[in-house]
Amino acid sequence: MGKKNFSYKGYDLVRKDDEIYYGNMSGEYVSKIDVVSSREFKDIEVADKVKVQLLPTDTENFDLAKMKSATRDSLYEALEIAHTWLGKANE
């Protein structure tokens, strides 16, 4: 069976340990989400503090004014803000 790719609202999600990259690497920007802390909820580990950043895919030529960073209380909130930022940055 092949590897399953995950996405959220049309953008790819790639996870390695507590780091999640959200977006399209062929776009100008991608979001990096770091799980800072988590807690157990009904036998499942749930992120309860996450840091989200908007990063350029081209690290040499980028608009510093578009760089953003925030901390949120859930992965859902982080994905929502990352989605908004990516939509505006990649226009």
C-alpha positions, 0 to 999 in steps of 0.5 A: 500500500502506498504512502498516504499524503495529508492535506488541509484546505488544499495545501500539503501537510508534512510532519516529522516529529513535532515539526509540521510544514504546511503549504506548497514548496513550489509556492513563494511561502510555506508555514512551519508549525512547531508543537511546543507542548502537548497533553493527553486527552482521551488516550490521545496526545493533543497539541496545546501550544504551537508556534506557527511561522510563515517562511519563504521557500527562496531564502535568498530573495524574499520580502521580510515584511511578509515574515510572520510568527505567532503562538496558538493554543491548538493545532487547529488554530495554528492551521487556520492562521497558517492558511490565511497567511499562505493565501495572502503571501502567495497571491 
